[in-house]
């Protein structure tokens, strides 16, 4: 899959510096950094709204803040993590004033 994306994007839009595929992400996130801003703009225009593998692609500039690695957990893992945190909080001693 990664090789297909690299080949298509470089052929149509320009040289890629880096690519990261968040394979476990529920939304199927792929982050691509092109060598030039012009290539980035072409890619966004070319891919946004396109259908791929039964899904519609949303192509946009990354805001630099969202950590897609942390958004990989499903709801069951998220609930487990929240429950464990709640149990940890209950064990903490209250501050003495």
Biopython code that builds the backbone (N, CA, C, O; Angstrom):
import numpy as np
from Bio.PDB.StructureBuilder import StructureBuilder

atoms = [
    (1, "UNK", "N", (0.824, -1.190, 0.000)),
    (1, "UNK", "CA", (0.000, 0.000, 0.000)),
    (1, "UNK", "C", (0.875, 1.263, 0.000)),
    (1, "UNK", "O", (0.640, 2.179, -0.788)),
    (2, "UNK", "N", (1.880, 1.313, 0.880)),
    (2, "UNK", "CA", (2.727, 2.497, 0.985)),
    (2, "UNK", "C", (3.438, 2.777, -0.334)),
    (2, "UNK", "O", (3.523, 3.926, -0.768)),
    (3, "UNK", "N", (3.940, 1.737, -0.962)),
    (3, "UNK", "CA", (4.653, 1.908, -2.230)),
    (3, "UNK", "C", (3.723, 2.446, -3.311)),
    (3, "UNK", "O", (4.125, 3.298, -4.105)),
    (4, "UNK", "N", (2.491, 1.960, -3.351)),
    (4, "UNK", "CA", (1.512, 2.443, -4.323)),
    (4, "UNK", "C", (1.252, 3.939, -4.138)),
    (4, "UNK", "O", (1.188, 4.690, -5.111)),
    (5, "UNK", "N", (1.105, 4.357, -2.897)),
    (5, "UNK", "CA", (0.828, 5.762, -2.597)),
    (5, "UNK", "C", (2.014, 6.630, -2.997)),
    (5, "UNK", "O", (1.843, 7.675, -3.625)),
    (6, "UNK", "N", (3.216, 6.196, -2.631)),
    (6, "UNK", "CA", (4.424, 6.952, -2.973)),
    (6, "UNK", "C", (4.551, 7.101, -4.485)),
    (6, "UNK", "O", (4.777, 8.202, -4.989)),
    (7, "UNK", "N", (4.405, 5.994, -5.205)),
    (7, "UNK", "CA", (4.544, 6.035, -6.662)),
    (7, "UNK", "C", (3.526, 6.969, -7.297)),
    (7, "UNK", "O", (3.873, 7.793, -8.144)),
    (8, "UNK", "N", (2.277, 6.842, -6.890)),
    (8, "UNK", "CA", (1.232, 7.679, -7.480)),
    (8, "UNK", "C", (1.440, 9.157, -7.154)),
    (8, "UNK", "O", (1.336, 10.011, -8.034)),
    (9, "UNK", "N", (1.734, 9.455, -5.891)),
    (9, "UNK", "CA", (1.900, 10.853, -5.494)),
    (9, "UNK", "C", (3.123, 11.488, -6.137)),
    (9, "UNK", "O", (3.065, 12.640, -6.567)),
    (10, "UNK", "N", (4.228, 10.755, -6.210)),
    (10, "UNK", "CA", (5.426, 11.330, -6.837)),
    (10, "UNK", "C", (5.229, 11.508, -8.342)),
    (10, "UNK", "O", (5.710, 12.479, -8.927)),
    (11, "UNK", "N", (4.523, 10.573, -8.957)),
    (11, "UNK", "CA", (4.275, 10.675, -10.389)),
    (11, "UNK", "C", (3.377, 11.870, -10.715)),
    (11, "UNK", "O", (3.611, 12.579, -11.694)),
    (12, "UNK", "N", (2.359, 12.084, -9.897)),
    (12, "UNK", "CA", (1.379, 13.130, -10.199)),
    (12, "UNK", "C", (1.694, 14.487, -9.564)),
    (12, "UNK", "O", (1.369, 15.526, -10.136)),
    (13, "UNK", "N", (2.330, 14.484, -8.376)),
    (13, "UNK", "CA", (2.416, 15.732, -7.615)),
    (13, "UNK", "C", (3.829, 16.215, -7.319)),
    (13, "UNK", "O", (4.034, 17.421, -7.182)),
    (14, "UNK", "N", (4.810, 15.327, -7.216)),
    (14, "UNK", "CA", (6.173, 15.770, -6.948)),
    (14, "UNK", "C", (6.887, 14.891, -5.937)),
    (14, "UNK", "O", (6.313, 13.947, -5.395)),
    (15, "UNK", "N", (8.141, 15.214, -5.694)),
    (15, "UNK", "CA", (9.008, 14.409, -4.822)),
    (15, "UNK", "C", (8.535, 14.446, -3.365)),
    (15, "UNK", "O", (8.248, 15.509, -2.813)),
    (16, "UNK", "N", (8.461, 13.257, -2.760)),
    (16, "UNK", "CA", (8.058, 13.111, -1.358)),
    (16, "UNK", "C", (9.304, 13.075, -0.480)),
    (16, "UNK", "O", (10.261, 12.356, -0.766)),
    (17, "UNK", "N", (9.275, 13.857, 0.586)),
    (17, "UNK", "CA", (10.360, 13.819, 1.585)),
    (17, "UNK", "C", (10.115, 12.726, 2.617)),
    (17, "UNK", "O", (11.017, 11.957, 2.948)),
    (18, "UNK", "N", (8.892, 12.667, 3.118)),
    (18, "UNK", "CA", (8.532, 11.682, 4.151)),
    (18, "UNK", "C", (7.084, 11.264, 3.978)),
    (18, "UNK", "O", (6.247, 12.021, 3.488)),
    (19, "UNK", "N", (6.818, 10.046, 4.390)),
    (19, "UNK", "CA", (5.442, 9.544, 4.411)),
    (19, "UNK", "C", (5.278, 8.685, 5.653)),
    (19, "UNK", "O", (6.163, 7.903, 6.000)),
    (20, "UNK", "N", (4.153, 8.833, 6.313)),
    (20, "UNK", "CA", (3.850, 8.003, 7.482)),
    (20, "UNK", "C", (2.407, 7.542, 7.363)),
    (20, "UNK", "O", (1.490, 8.347, 7.198)),
    (21, "UNK", "N", (2.228, 6.243, 7.448)),
    (21, "UNK", "CA", (0.893, 5.654, 7.396)),
    (21, "UNK", "C", (0.534, 5.186, 8.800)),
    (21, "UNK", "O", (1.250, 4.377, 9.390)),
    (22, "UNK", "N", (-0.551, 5.682, 9.324)),
    (22, "UNK", "CA", (-1.038, 5.279, 10.641)),
    (22, "UNK", "C", (-1.986, 4.101, 10.428)),
    (22, "UNK", "O", (-3.206, 4.263, 10.405)),
    (23, "UNK", "N", (-1.405, 2.921, 10.275)),
    (23, "UNK", "CA", (-2.148, 1.733, 9.865)),
    (23, "UNK", "C", (-3.267, 1.347, 10.827)),
    (23, "UNK", "O", (-4.299, 0.831, 10.397)),
    (24, "UNK", "N", (-3.078, 1.587, 12.108)),
    (24, "UNK", "CA", (-4.087, 1.185, 13.085)),
    (24, "UNK", "C", (-5.129, 2.264, 13.347)),
    (24, "UNK", "O", (-6.075, 2.032, 14.100)),
    (25, "UNK", "N", (-4.978, 3.426, 12.747)),
    (25, "UNK", "CA", (-5.916, 4.519, 12.991)),
    (25, "UNK", "C", (-7.256, 4.196, 12.359)),
    (25, "UNK", "O", (-7.321, 3.738, 11.218)),
    (26, "UNK", "N", (-8.307, 4.431, 13.093)),
    (26, "UNK", "CA", (-9.660, 4.083, 12.635)),
    (26, "UNK", "C", (-10.050, 4.823, 11.358)),
    (26, "UNK", "O", (-10.852, 4.321, 10.571)),
    (27, "UNK", "N", (-9.490, 6.008, 11.149)),
    (27, "UNK", "CA", (-9.831, 6.796, 9.965)),
    (27, "UNK", "C", (-8.856, 6.588, 8.804)),
    (27, "UNK", "O", (-9.054, 7.158, 7.731)),
    (28, "UNK", "N", (-7.819, 5.791, 8.997)),
    (28, "UNK", "CA", (-6.875, 5.522, 7.923)),
    (28, "UNK", "C", (-6.047, 6.731, 7.538)),
    (28, "UNK", "O", (-6.036, 7.128, 6.372)),
    (29, "UNK", "N", (-5.366, 7.312, 8.480)),
    (29, "UNK", "CA", (-4.596, 8.538, 8.271)),
    (29, "UNK", "C", (-3.256, 8.250, 7.588)),
    (29, "UNK", "O", (-2.559, 7.295, 7.928)),
    (30, "UNK", "N", (-2.921, 9.095, 6.625)),
    (30, "UNK", "CA", (-1.620, 9.061, 5.966)),
    (30, "UNK", "C", (-1.087, 10.494, 5.979)),
    (30, "UNK", "O", (-1.784, 11.432, 5.595)),
    (31, "UNK", "N", (0.154, 10.644, 6.424)),
    (31, "UNK", "CA", (0.784, 11.967, 6.453)),
    (31, "UNK", "C", (1.913, 11.970, 5.435)),
    (31, "UNK", "O", (2.812, 11.132, 5.488)),
    (32, "UNK", "N", (1.859, 12.929, 4.497)),
    (32, "UNK", "CA", (2.859, 13.025, 3.436)),
    (32, "UNK", "C", (3.487, 14.413, 3.480)),
    (32, "UNK", "O", (2.785, 15.423, 3.542)),
    (33, "UNK", "N", (4.811, 14.451, 3.448)),
    (33, "UNK", "CA", (5.530, 15.719, 3.337)),
    (33, "UNK", "C", (6.246, 15.735, 1.997)),
    (33, "UNK", "O", (7.090, 14.887, 1.709)),
    (34, "UNK", "N", (5.885, 16.728, 1.181)),
    (34, "UNK", "CA", (6.497, 16.877, -0.127)),
    (34, "UNK", "C", (7.710, 17.790, -0.041)),
    (34, "UNK", "O", (7.885, 18.542, 0.917)),
    (35, "UNK", "N", (8.537, 17.700, -1.068)),
    (35, "UNK", "CA", (9.742, 18.522, -1.153)),
    (35, "UNK", "C", (9.391, 20.000, -1.344)),
    (35, "UNK", "O", (10.126, 20.878, -0.892)),
    (36, "UNK", "N", (8.276, 20.270, -2.007)),
    (36, "UNK", "CA", (7.903, 21.671, -2.262)),
    (36, "UNK", "C", (6.441, 21.929, -1.885)),
    (36, "UNK", "O", (5.606, 21.027, -1.958)),
    (37, "UNK", "N", (6.143, 23.161, -1.485)),
    (37, "UNK", "CA", (4.757, 23.531, -1.169)),
    (37, "UNK", "C", (3.827, 23.414, -2.376)),
    (37, "UNK", "O", (2.639, 23.129, -2.221)),
    (38, "UNK", "N", (4.363, 23.633, -3.569)),
    (38, "UNK", "CA", (3.550, 23.511, -4.779)),
    (38, "UNK", "C", (3.053, 22.074, -4.939)),
    (38, "UNK", "O", (1.895, 21.847, -5.291)),
    (39, "UNK", "N", (3.926, 21.115, -4.679)),
    (39, "UNK", "CA", (3.540, 19.700, -4.752)),
    (39, "UNK", "C", (2.465, 19.377, -3.727)),
    (39, "UNK", "O", (1.528, 18.628, -4.005)),
    (40, "UNK", "N", (2.612, 19.950, -2.540)),
    (40, "UNK", "CA", (1.621, 19.726, -1.479)),
    (40, "UNK", "C", (0.255, 20.224, -1.923)),
    (40, "UNK", "O", (-0.746, 19.523, -1.778)),
    (41, "UNK", "N", (0.218, 21.421, -2.456)),
    (41, "UNK", "CA", (-1.049, 22.001, -2.907)),
    (41, "UNK", "C", (-1.674, 21.170, -4.022)),
    (41, "UNK", "O", (-2.884, 20.944, -4.028)),
    (42, "UNK", "N", (-0.853, 20.718, -4.962)),
    (42, "UNK", "CA", (-1.361, 19.869, -6.049)),
    (42, "UNK", "C", (-1.962, 18.579, -5.497)),
    (42, "UNK", "O", (-3.015, 18.132, -5.953)),
    (43, "UNK", "N", (-1.285, 17.985, -4.512)),
    (43, "UNK", "CA", (-1.765, 16.739, -3.917)),
    (43, "UNK", "C", (-3.110, 16.943, -3.224)),
    (43, "UNK", "O", (-4.032, 16.145, -3.388)),
    (44, "UNK", "N", (-3.209, 18.004, -2.460)),
    (44, "UNK", "CA", (-4.467, 18.282, -1.756)),
    (44, "UNK", "C", (-5.599, 18.463, -2.761)),
    (44, "UNK", "O", (-6.682, 17.900, -2.595)),
    (45, "UNK", "N", (-5.346, 19.242, -3.794)),
    (45, "UNK", "CA", (-6.374, 19.472, -4.808)),
    (45, "UNK", "C", (-6.717, 18.190, -5.566)),
    (45, "UNK", "O", (-7.878, 17.952, -5.899)),
    (46, "UNK", "N", (-5.710, 17.373, -5.834)),
    (46, "UNK", "CA", (-5.933, 16.154, -6.607)),
    (46, "UNK", "C", (-6.603, 15.027, -5.841)),
    (46, "UNK", "O", (-7.364, 14.247, -6.415)),
    (47, "UNK", "N", (-6.324, 14.939, -4.553)),
    (47, "UNK", "CA", (-6.849, 13.815, -3.778)),
    (47, "UNK", "C", (-8.120, 14.125, -2.989)),
    (47, "UNK", "O", (-8.921, 13.225, -2.737)),
    (48, "UNK", "N", (-8.314, 15.368, -2.601)),
    (48, "UNK", "CA", (-9.463, 15.701, -1.754)),
    (48, "UNK", "C", (-10.781, 15.382, -2.461)),
    (48, "UNK", "O", (-11.041, 15.879, -3.557)),
    (49, "UNK", "N", (-11.586, 14.570, -1.842)),
    (49, "UNK", "CA", (-12.879, 14.184, -2.387)),
    (49, "UNK", "C", (-12.841, 12.966, -3.293)),
    (49, "UNK", "O", (-13.887, 12.486, -3.730)),
    (50, "UNK", "N", (-11.656, 12.462, -3.579)),
    (50, "UNK", "CA", (-11.507, 11.295, -4.441)),
    (50, "UNK", "C", (-11.879, 10.024, -3.681)),
    (50, "UNK", "O", (-11.672, 9.940, -2.470)),
    (51, "UNK", "N", (-12.418, 9.050, -4.379)),
    (51, "UNK", "CA", (-12.755, 7.769, -3.766)),
    (51, "UNK", "C", (-11.576, 6.816, -3.884)),
    (51, "UNK", "O", (-10.955, 6.712, -4.941)),
    (52, "UNK", "N", (-11.271, 6.123, -2.794)),
    (52, "UNK", "CA", (-10.206, 5.128, -2.782)),
    (52, "UNK", "C", (-10.605, 4.009, -1.838)),
    (52, "UNK", "O", (-10.917, 4.252, -0.672)),
    (53, "UNK", "N", (-10.594, 2.798, -2.337)),
    (53, "UNK", "CA", (-10.886, 1.611, -1.528)),
    (53, "UNK", "C", (-12.228, 1.733, -0.799)),
    (53, "UNK", "O", (-12.348, 1.340, 0.361)),
    (54, "UNK", "N", (-13.223, 2.276, -1.481)),
    (54, "UNK", "CA", (-14.563, 2.392, -0.921)),
    (54, "UNK", "C", (-14.757, 3.553, 0.050)),
    (54, "UNK", "O", (-15.794, 3.649, 0.707)),
    (55, "UNK", "N", (-13.767, 4.431, 0.142)),
    (55, "UNK", "CA", (-13.857, 5.566, 1.070)),
    (55, "UNK", "C", (-13.540, 6.866, 0.335)),
    (55, "UNK", "O", (-12.860, 6.863, -0.691)),
    (56, "UNK", "N", (-14.037, 7.963, 0.870)),
    (56, "UNK", "CA", (-13.732, 9.273, 0.314)),
    (56, "UNK", "C", (-12.514, 9.847, 1.021)),
    (56, "UNK", "O", (-12.455, 9.868, 2.250)),
    (57, "UNK", "N", (-11.551, 10.308, 0.251)),
    (57, "UNK", "CA", (-10.322, 10.881, 0.815)),
    (57, "UNK", "C", (-10.571, 12.329, 1.213)),
    (57, "UNK", "O", (-11.169, 13.102, 0.464)),
    (58, "UNK", "N", (-10.102, 12.679, 2.404)),
    (58, "UNK", "CA", (-10.072, 14.068, 2.843)),
    (58, "UNK", "C", (-8.603, 14.474, 2.888)),
    (58, "UNK", "O", (-7.852, 13.987, 3.733)),
    (59, "UNK", "N", (-8.195, 15.346, 2.002)),
    (59, "UNK", "CA", (-6.808, 15.802, 1.953)),
    (59, "UNK", "C", (-6.750, 17.239, 2.450)),
    (59, "UNK", "O", (-7.515, 18.091, 1.997)),
    (60, "UNK", "N", (-5.838, 17.505, 3.385)),
    (60, "UNK", "CA", (-5.748, 18.844, 3.974)),
    (60, "UNK", "C", (-4.369, 19.039, 4.579)),
    (60, "UNK", "O", (-3.606, 18.090, 4.758)),
    (61, "UNK", "N", (-4.069, 20.294, 4.891)),
    (61, "UNK", "CA", (-2.815, 20.609, 5.570)),
    (61, "UNK", "C", (-2.924, 20.161, 7.015)),
    (61, "UNK", "O", (-3.935, 20.413, 7.671)),
    (62, "UNK", "N", (-1.890, 19.499, 7.516)),
    (62, "UNK", "CA", (-1.830, 19.091, 8.922)),
    (62, "UNK", "C", (-1.571, 20.327, 9.760)),
    (62, "UNK", "O", (-0.743, 21.161, 9.395)),
    (63, "UNK", "N", (-2.272, 20.456, 10.887)),
    (63, "UNK", "CA", (-2.116, 21.637, 11.737)),
    (63, "UNK", "C", (-0.876, 21.577, 12.628)),
    (63, "UNK", "O", (-0.550, 22.553, 13.304)),
    (64, "UNK", "N", (-0.187, 20.442, 12.632)),
    (64, "UNK", "CA", (1.022, 20.305, 13.435)),
    (64, "UNK", "C", (0.748, 19.992, 14.889)),
    (64, "UNK", "O", (1.688, 19.798, 15.660)),
    (65, "UNK", "N", (-0.499, 19.939, 15.284)),
    (65, "UNK", "CA", (-0.851, 19.726, 16.687)),
    (65, "UNK", "C", (-1.455, 18.350, 16.949)),
    (65, "UNK", "O", (-1.153, 17.728, 17.967)),
    (66, "UNK", "N", (-2.281, 17.883, 16.067)),
    (66, "UNK", "CA", (-2.975, 16.612, 16.280)),
    (66, "UNK", "C", (-1.966, 15.473, 16.240)),
    (66, "UNK", "O", (-1.183, 15.349, 15.299)),
    (67, "UNK", "N", (-2.001, 14.642, 17.281)),
    (67, "UNK", "CA", (-1.115, 13.479, 17.364)),
    (67, "UNK", "C", (-1.920, 12.248, 16.956)),
    (67, "UNK", "O", (-2.661, 11.685, 17.762)),
    (68, "UNK", "N", (-1.770, 11.845, 15.721)),
    (68, "UNK", "CA", (-2.552, 10.727, 15.211)),
    (68, "UNK", "C", (-2.136, 9.395, 15.825)),
    (68, "UNK", "O", (-2.909, 8.438, 15.778)),
    (69, "UNK", "N", (-0.947, 9.306, 16.397)),
    (69, "UNK", "CA", (-0.537, 8.090, 17.108)),
    (69, "UNK", "C", (-1.412, 7.856, 18.326)),
    (69, "UNK", "O", (-1.717, 6.709, 18.653)),
    (70, "UNK", "N", (-1.819, 8.912, 18.999)),
    (70, "UNK", "CA", (-2.621, 8.780, 20.214)),
    (70, "UNK", "C", (-4.082, 8.521, 19.918)),
    (70, "UNK", "O", (-4.849, 8.226, 20.835)),
    (71, "UNK", "N", (-4.483, 8.623, 18.680)),
    (71, "UNK", "CA", (-5.879, 8.417, 18.321)),
    (71, "UNK", "C", (-6.121, 7.035, 17.734)),
    (71, "UNK", "O", (-7.147, 6.801, 17.096)),
    (72, "UNK", "N", (-5.189, 6.128, 17.942)),
    (72, "UNK", "CA", (-5.310, 4.780, 17.397)),
    (72, "UNK", "C", (-6.193, 3.865, 18.233)),
    (72, "UNK", "O", (-6.664, 2.843, 17.733)),
    (73, "UNK", "N", (-6.424, 4.204, 19.479)),
    (73, "UNK", "CA", (-7.135, 3.280, 20.343)),
    (73, "UNK", "C", (-8.619, 3.226, 20.008)),
    (73, "UNK", "O", (-9.225, 4.237, 19.654)),
    (74, "UNK", "N", (-9.194, 2.037, 20.125)),
    (74, "UNK", "CA", (-10.615, 1.906, 19.901)),
    (74, "UNK", "C", (-11.360, 2.257, 21.188)),
    (74, "UNK", "O", (-10.731, 2.514, 22.215)),
    (75, "UNK", "N", (-12.670, 2.271, 21.142)),
    (75, "UNK", "CA", (-13.447, 2.706, 22.306)),
    (75, "UNK", "C", (-13.248, 1.786, 23.505)),
    (75, "UNK", "O", (-13.283, 2.256, 24.642)),
    (76, "UNK", "N", (-13.042, 0.502, 23.287)),
    (76, "UNK", "CA", (-12.835, -0.423, 24.397)),
    (76, "UNK", "C", (-11.524, -0.097, 25.125)),
    (76, "UNK", "O", (-11.489, -0.057, 26.354)),
    (77, "UNK", "N", (-10.453, 0.136, 24.366)),
    (77, "UNK", "CA", (-9.180, 0.500, 24.982)),
    (77, "UNK", "C", (-9.263, 1.851, 25.674)),
    (77, "UNK", "O", (-8.677, 2.048, 26.739)),
    (78, "UNK", "N", (-9.990, 2.776, 25.070)),
    (78, "UNK", "CA", (-10.150, 4.094, 25.675)),
    (78, "UNK", "C", (-10.903, 3.981, 27.003)),
    (78, "UNK", "O", (-10.508, 4.595, 27.994)),
    (79, "UNK", "N", (-11.981, 3.203, 27.025)),
    (79, "UNK", "CA", (-12.736, 3.019, 28.264)),
    (79, "UNK", "C", (-11.889, 2.352, 29.336)),
    (79, "UNK", "O", (-11.973, 2.713, 30.510)),
    (80, "UNK", "N", (-11.080, 1.386, 28.943)),
    (80, "UNK", "CA", (-10.190, 0.707, 29.890)),
    (80, "UNK", "C", (-9.180, 1.688, 30.468)),
    (80, "UNK", "O", (-8.927, 1.685, 31.673)),
    (81, "UNK", "N", (-8.606, 2.524, 29.617)),
    (81, "UNK", "CA", (-7.629, 3.504, 30.076)),
    (81, "UNK", "C", (-8.264, 4.504, 31.038)),
    (81, "UNK", "O", (-7.659, 4.864, 32.048)),
    (82, "UNK", "N", (-9.469, 4.950, 30.734)),
    (82, "UNK", "CA", (-10.174, 5.895, 31.607)),
    (82, "UNK", "C", (-10.505, 5.244, 32.940)),
    (82, "UNK", "O", (-10.368, 5.875, 33.988)),
    (83, "UNK", "N", (-10.936, 3.995, 32.913)),
    (83, "UNK", "CA", (-11.253, 3.260, 34.144)),
    (83, "UNK", "C", (-10.010, 3.111, 35.017)),
    (83, "UNK", "O", (-10.066, 3.332, 36.227)),
    (84, "UNK", "N", (-8.893, 2.736, 34.404)),
    (84, "UNK", "CA", (-7.650, 2.587, 35.161)),
    (84, "UNK", "C", (-7.199, 3.916, 35.759)),
    (84, "UNK", "O", (-6.684, 3.948, 36.877)),
    (85, "UNK", "N", (-7.384, 4.994, 35.039)),
    (85, "UNK", "CA", (-7.030, 6.307, 35.559)),
    (85, "UNK", "C", (-7.928, 6.676, 36.733)),
    (85, "UNK", "O", (-7.457, 7.230, 37.727)),
    (86, "UNK", "N", (-9.217, 6.373, 36.624)),
    (86, "UNK", "CA", (-10.156, 6.636, 37.721)),
    (86, "UNK", "C", (-9.778, 5.858, 38.978)),
    (86, "UNK", "O", (-9.832, 6.394, 40.084)),
    (87, "UNK", "N", (-9.399, 4.604, 38.806)),
    (87, "UNK", "CA", (-8.964, 3.802, 39.950)),
    (87, "UNK", "C", (-7.703, 4.369, 40.568)),
    (87, "UNK", "O", (-7.565, 4.391, 41.791)),
    (88, "UNK", "N", (-6.784, 4.827, 39.736)),
    (88, "UNK", "CA", (-5.554, 5.440, 40.237)),
    (88, "UNK", "C", (-5.877, 6.710, 41.030)),
    (88, "UNK", "O", (-5.288, 6.953, 42.083)),
    (89, "UNK", "N", (-6.811, 7.514, 40.523)),
    (89, "UNK", "CA", (-7.190, 8.744, 41.221)),
    (89, "UNK", "C", (-7.780, 8.457, 42.598)),
    (89, "UNK", "O", (-7.496, 9.157, 43.569)),
    (90, "UNK", "N", (-8.604, 7.415, 42.662)),
    (90, "UNK", "CA", (-9.238, 7.061, 43.933)),
    (90, "UNK", "C", (-8.213, 6.649, 44.984)),
    (90, "UNK", "O", (-8.463, 6.814, 46.178)),
    (91, "UNK", "N", (-7.090, 6.129, 44.576)),
    (91, "UNK", "CA", (-6.055, 5.674, 45.511)),
    (91, "UNK", "C", (-5.188, 6.821, 46.023)),
    (91, "UNK", "O", (-4.468, 6.659, 47.008)),
    (92, "UNK", "N", (-5.249, 7.962, 45.374)),
    (92, "UNK", "CA", (-4.415, 9.086, 45.761)),
    (92, "UNK", "C", (-4.929, 9.718, 47.048)),
    (92, "UNK", "O", (-6.138, 9.836, 47.250)),
    (93, "UNK", "N", (-4.019, 10.119, 47.905)),
    (93, "UNK", "CA", (-4.403, 10.785, 49.147)),
    (93, "UNK", "C", (-4.786, 12.219, 48.853)),
    (93, "UNK", "O", (-4.132, 12.887, 48.052)),
    (94, "UNK", "N", (-5.850, 12.701, 49.498)),
    (94, "UNK", "CA", (-6.212, 14.099, 49.287)),
    (94, "UNK", "C", (-5.159, 15.026, 49.912)),
    (94, "UNK", "O", (-4.498, 14.674, 50.889)),
    (95, "UNK", "N", (-5.027, 16.199, 49.331)),
    (95, "UNK", "CA", (-4.068, 17.163, 49.863)),
    (95, "UNK", "C", (-4.517, 17.630, 51.227)),
    (95, "UNK", "O", (-5.707, 17.833, 51.467)),
    (96, "UNK", "N", (-3.559, 17.801, 52.120)),
    (96, "UNK", "CA", (-3.865, 18.329, 53.448)),
    (96, "UNK", "C", (-3.700, 19.831, 53.395)),
    (96, "UNK", "O", (-2.670, 20.346, 52.961)),
    (97, "UNK", "N", (-4.710, 20.511, 53.836)),
    (97, "UNK", "CA", (-4.680, 21.975, 53.821)),
    (97, "UNK", "C", (-4.322, 22.519, 55.176)),
    (97, "UNK", "O", (-4.248, 23.735, 55.353)),
]
sb = StructureBuilder()
sb.init_structure("model")
sb.init_model(0)
sb.init_chain("A")
sb.init_seg("    ")
for serial, (resi, resn, name, xyz) in enumerate(atoms, 1):
    if name == "N":
        sb.init_residue(resn, " ", resi, " ")
    sb.init_atom(name, np.array(xyz, "f"), 0.0, 1.0, " ", f" {name:<3s}", serial, name[0])
structure = sb.get_structure()
